[in-house]
């Protein structure tokens, strides 16, 4: 028997996951939901925004050319074809399409970019009212 499927009780039942995840002695109970408590809850939309600066245009362009050469079909969908002449805006667009926003922020330095600031804003979906706001400003390193 593996460590991931041990019997929980003497009944011989087993569940996937570590034994502590199903320990009945450590189980907690949530309060019962009723229609009144459900109505009081509201949905929240969280938006994270990173402001970036192109620190090394050559590195950004190099990475964009690598992406275009390794996946010419995806590059063609964004309007790039051989010989891949592009400006900084086009290179950034191609890198963003390849990485996605979250990964782009995490790998900014490797791509010739620098994160200047990061802002998090949470709003209530039903009323668009501000629920939470935070902004971090990063100095030049």
Secondary structure as the mmCIF struct_conf table of DSSP 4:
data_model
#
loop_
_struct_conf.conf_type_id
_struct_conf.id
_struct_conf.beg_label_comp_id
_struct_conf.beg_label_asym_id
_struct_conf.beg_label_seq_id
_struct_conf.end_label_comp_id
_struct_conf.end_label_asym_id
_struct_conf.end_label_seq_id
TURN_TY1_P TURN_TY1_P1 UNK A 3 UNK A 4
BEND BEND1 UNK A 5 UNK A 5
STRN STRN1 UNK A 7 UNK A 7
BEND BEND2 UNK A 8 UNK A 9
TURN_TY1_P TURN_TY1_P2 UNK A 10 UNK A 11
STRN STRN2 UNK A 14 UNK A 14
BEND BEND3 UNK A 16 UNK A 17
HELX_RH_3T_P HELX_RH_3T_P1 UNK A 19 UNK A 22
HELX_RH_3T_P HELX_RH_3T_P2 UNK A 24 UNK A 26
HELX_LH_PP_P HELX_LH_PP_P1 UNK A 30 UNK A 33
HELX_RH_AL_P HELX_RH_AL_P1 UNK A 35 UNK A 39
TURN_TY1_P TURN_TY1_P3 UNK A 40 UNK A 40
STRN STRN3 UNK A 44 UNK A 54
BEND BEND4 UNK A 55 UNK A 55
HELX_RH_AL_P HELX_RH_AL_P2 UNK A 57 UNK A 70
HELX_RH_AL_P HELX_RH_AL_P3 UNK A 72 UNK A 77
TURN_TY1_P TURN_TY1_P4 UNK A 78 UNK A 79
TURN_TY1_P TURN_TY1_P5 UNK A 82 UNK A 83
HELX_RH_AL_P HELX_RH_AL_P4 UNK A 88 UNK A 99
HELX_RH_AL_P HELX_RH_AL_P5 UNK A 101 UNK A 106
TURN_TY1_P TURN_TY1_P6 UNK A 107 UNK A 107
HELX_RH_3T_P HELX_RH_3T_P3 UNK A 108 UNK A 111
TURN_TY1_P TURN_TY1_P7 UNK A 112 UNK A 112
STRN STRN4 UNK A 113 UNK A 124
TURN_TY1_P TURN_TY1_P8 UNK A 125 UNK A 127
STRN STRN5 UNK A 130 UNK A 137
HELX_LH_PP_P HELX_LH_PP_P2 UNK A 138 UNK A 140
#
